[in-house]
Amino acid sequence: MTVLIVGAGISGLSTAWALTKRGVPVTLLEQGPIPNPLSASGDQHRIIRRAYGGQGGYQRRIGDAYDAWDAMWADLGQKHLAETGFLLMSQQEGDGGDVYRDGLIEGGYPFEQLTPEETAARYPFVDPATIRYGAASTEGGVLLCQKIAIGLKEWLIKAGADVRENARVTAVDSAAGTVTLADGSELSADRVIVTAGAWTLGLFPRLDVSLTTYRTAVVYLTPPEDLREAWERAPAILDPGGPVDGYILPPVAGTGLKFGAGIHKYTAAPDQDRTAKAGEGETLRDYFSPPFARIGEYRVDDVVTCAYTFTADEHFFAMSEDKATIVSACSGHGYKFGAVVGQKLAEGIVTGDMEAARVWLEARD
């Protein structure tokens, strides 16, 4: 059996890793470099956490995700995870902080609930007058995306996989098991796995009934000097409460202080508006006041644009037809499951049971 994988974000890299470990010959095709700065997997760091609010299926699958990452660290010889724990806050009843906290309670997962004053005492960048409570967990942290991608690329090449950078796929023939590259050449295999992220609709435009592509951005900030140390020892902030659907990743292991906001996204093609707009960093930053005090004193260092696919209910998407399987571990929360997504797809390929992989990925149980 041979397998072509289209797209070398975390899902494609992990699928190539899992298949190679099973002795399956793999060709991995990426339209740019690995890591690709335009891909959702090309940023500095991403969050991993247990809390999932109403998506209990994903909350229950986090244990599998950690096990898969541990297997990957063993192969890479290095752990690219900073275990910071996580914090969530609530500003108003029914906001994201409430939803995530209720999910932890429903699942029976431990956390420490803090009063506003306790939250600000522990995390002095928080304005206690603007929140209802904080909730902290020691489980969770920050995955170092660029280091993971570089490590996996090197591991795959050493293990004998055919890794091709700057090899853009322009068409996939599911029935024939072939892909066409931008230079006009054609490759074939027994199976094709498409993990092209936001570029999936360019290859399968009919999937627009299930997938929508969004453009968003994140901002990297330098905090006021007197708050620098507090941020360096801060947990990942899963949700600051309020309406912004935001998250913050602390500056760990050489990364920057990163702020992202769900309300900042809009529908766009994956290559559209990939240069940050004037003032976009300040706009992103200012979403976070409240609950953070003195937000105007945070210096904007960089703005990185991102493109994601979303399903309507924010579950992953998986579909097989003929010799192809199209996967979008999407909706902005796929990265933390990257290693186990690769394992599940590899298992489906080897056993011939891609339906079991689809059920696991969609996490509706």
Sequence and secondary structure as in RCSB ss.txt:
>XXXX:A:sequence
MTVLIVGAGISGLSTAWALTKRGVPVTLLEQGPIPNPLSASGDQHRIIRRAYGGQGGYQRRIGDAYDAWDAMWAD
LGQKHLAETGFLLMSQQEGDGGDVYRDGLIEGGYPFEQLTPEETAARYPFVDPATIRYGAASTEGGVLLCQKIAI
GLKEWLIKAGADVRENARVTAVDSAAGTVTLADGSELSADRVIVTAGAWTLGLFPRLDVSLTTYRTAVVYLTPPE
DLREAWERAPAILDPGGPVDGYILPPVAGTGLKFGAGIHKYTAAPDQDRTAKAGEGETLRDYFSPPFARIGEYRV
DDVVTCAYTFTADEHFFAMSEDKATIVSACSGHGYKFGAVVGQKLAEGIVTGDMEAARVWLEARD
>XXXX:A:secstr
  EEEE  SHHHHHHHHHHHHTT  EEEE SS SS TTSTT SS EEE S  TT HHHHHHHHHHHHHHHHHHHH
HTS  EE   EEEEESSTTSHHHHHHHHHHHHT   EEE HHHHHHHSTTB GGG SEEEEESS EEE HHHHHH
HHHHHHHHHT EEESS  EEEEETTTTEEEETTS EEE SEEEE  GGGHHHH GGGGGT EEEEEEEEEEE  G
GGHHHHHT  EEEE STTS EEEE   TT  EEEEEGGG EE  TTTT S  TTHHHHHHHTTTTTBTTGGGSEE
EEEEEEEEEE TT   EEEEETTEEEEE  TT  GGGHHHHHHHHHHHHHHS HHHHHHHHHT  
